Amino acid sequence: MAEPTYDQTVDAQGVDERGPIMQDHPNAALVRAALDAFNQGDFEQFADMMAEDINWYEIGATDPVVGKEAVFA
């Protein structure tokens, strides 16, 4: 397979006319799916993707919100 050159057009997902040019991190698809659910207002699906012991950090807060139940309280 030829090395990509700088004049090749690559879209935002790292795909050109030959297909993907780099592998996604295994968690990238999970994060995208969680953010899609959140952005669509599907908080049940979003919550299902969280760990029970999540540490949720909010801008301006000194301490994280700890635990899935506390995040949705």
N, C-alpha and C positions, 0 to 999 in steps of 0.2 A: 504494500500500500504506500502510495506516495505521501511525502510529508506535506501538510497544508502550507500554502503560501499566504502571504499577507494580503494578496488581492482577492482571495476567496471570500464570499459573503457567507457569514454564519449568523443564524438567528439567535434569539435570546435563550433558547434551550440548548445551544451548542450543536445545532444541526445544520449541515450544509447539504448540497445536492447528493452527496454520497451517504448521508445518514449521520448518526451521532459521531462527533469527533472526540468526545471524552465521556467517561463513565460518570454518572451521578453518584453521589454518596448514598449509601443504602437508606439513610434517614431522610433524604431530601424529598422523596415522594410522600412520605408520611407527613412531613411538615407542610408541604404544599396542600395536601388533602385536608389537614386540620385547619389551615388558614382559609381555604375555600369554604369549609363548613362554617367557620366563624363569620366570614364575610357575607355568607348567604343567610345568616341568622339561625343556622341549625346548631344550636348550642348543645343539644343532646348528643349529636354525633361528635361535636368538638370535645365534649366532656369524656366521651367514650375513648378518645385517643390520648387522654392525659393519664399520667401515673397517679396512683392514689396518694403518693407522698410528694407531689409536686411542690416546688418552691416558686411562687409567682411573684415576680418583681415588677413594681409599678414606679414610674418616674415620679420622683419627689418623695417617695416613702423611704424611711430609713430601714425598715425591716420587711422581709418578704411575707406574703400571705402563704401559709403552710397548709398543704392538704387540699385535695380536690373539693371536698365539702366546703371548706372555708372560701375557696375561690368563687364559688357560686352562691355564697350566703348573701 
